[in-house]
């Protein structure tokens, strides 16, 4: 019975386990950071495109918007409404030397919509 008790109190392998866990946790955080960045970008694209489409239909333009005038193949005028947006994403990774721009993680999305002429 003493050998079983000694087995459970033994600390053999603790150092090896921690040396395996540190890179494993860092790899998990890098993968999770990528998942968060992709999801933030997709959410920002969807909300920005919805806002630009609504603005193009209503004719409301903000100071940050760009309007480009074009003509289509038939010679009819077209106006494009372009809006850019940049937002920071959460940082899950500590500051490592090999991650140069760790503090500047952000999503930068652009949405385009055709402005309708009011009758």
C-alpha positions in Angstrom: 0.0 0.0 0.0 2.9 2.3 0.6 4.1 2.1 -3.0 0.7 3.4 -4.3 0.8 6.3 -1.8 4.3 7.2 -2.8 3.3 7.0 -6.5 0.6 9.7 -6.1 2.9 12.0 -4.0 5.7 11.7 -6.5 6.5 14.8 -8.5 8.4 13.0 -11.3 7.6 14.5 -14.7 6.4 17.9 -13.5 9.2 19.8 -15.3 8.6 17.9 -18.5 4.9 18.5 -18.3 5.4 22.3 -17.9 7.9 22.4 -20.8 5.2 20.8 -23.0 2.4 23.0 -21.7 4.0 26.4 -22.4 4.3 26.0 -26.2 0.9 24.3 -26.3 -0.8 27.2 -24.5 1.0 29.7 -26.8 -0.1 27.7 -29.9 -3.7 27.7 -28.6 -3.6 31.4 -28.0 -2.3 32.1 -31.5 -4.9 29.9 -33.1 -7.7 31.5 -31.0 -6.4 35.0 -31.9 -6.7 34.1 -35.5 -10.3 32.9 -35.0 -11.2 36.1 -33.2 -9.6 38.3 -35.9 -11.5 36.5 -38.7 -14.8 36.7 -36.8 -14.4 40.4 -36.0 -13.6 41.1 -39.7 -16.7 39.2 -40.9 -19.0 41.0 -38.4 -17.5 44.4 -39.3 -18.0 43.7 -43.1 -21.6 42.7 -42.5 -22.5 45.7 -40.4 -20.6 48.2 -42.5 -22.1 46.8 -45.8 -25.6 47.0 -44.2 -25.0 50.7 -43.2 -23.6 51.7 -46.6 -26.5 50.0 -48.4 -29.0 51.9 -46.2 -27.2 55.2 -46.7 -27.0 54.7 -50.5 -30.8 54.1 -50.6 -31.7 57.0 -48.4 -29.0 59.4 -49.9 -27.5 60.2 -46.5 -23.7 60.7 -46.7 -21.2 61.3 -43.9 -17.9 63.1 -44.0 -15.9 59.9 -44.1 -17.7 58.6 -47.2 -16.4 58.8 -50.7 -18.7 59.2 -53.8 -17.4 58.2 -57.2 -19.3 59.1 -60.3 -19.1 56.7 -63.2 -21.1 56.0 -66.4 -22.4 52.6 -67.3 -22.3 51.0 -70.8 -25.5 52.8 -71.9 -24.2 56.2 -70.8 -26.4 56.4 -67.6 -24.7 58.0 -64.6 -23.8 55.8 -61.7 -22.7 57.0 -58.2 -20.8 54.7 -55.9 -20.7 55.2 -52.2 -17.5 53.9 -50.5 -17.0 53.7 -46.8 -13.9 52.5 -44.8 -13.9 51.5 -41.2 -11.1 50.3 -38.9 -11.5 48.8 -35.4 -9.1 47.3 -33.0 -9.5 43.6 -32.0 -8.8 42.2 -28.6 -5.2 41.0 -28.0 -5.0 37.6 -26.4 -1.2 37.1 -26.8 1.3 38.8 -24.5 3.9 41.0 -26.2 6.6 38.8 -27.7 9.6 40.1 -29.5 8.8 38.1 -32.7 5.3 39.8 -32.9 6.3 43.2 -34.0 2.9 44.9 -34.3 1.1 43.1 -31.4 -0.4 46.4 -30.2 -1.7 47.4 -33.6 -4.1 44.5 -34.4 -7.2 45.9 -36.1 -9.7 45.1 -38.8 -9.8 47.4 -41.8 -12.9 46.9 -44.0 -14.4 48.7 -47.0 -18.0 48.6 -48.2 -19.3 49.8 -51.6 -22.9 50.4 -52.7 -24.5 52.0 -55.7 -26.5 55.2 -54.9 -30.0 55.2 -56.3 -31.4 58.3 -58.0 -34.5 59.6 -56.3 -37.5 59.8 -58.6 
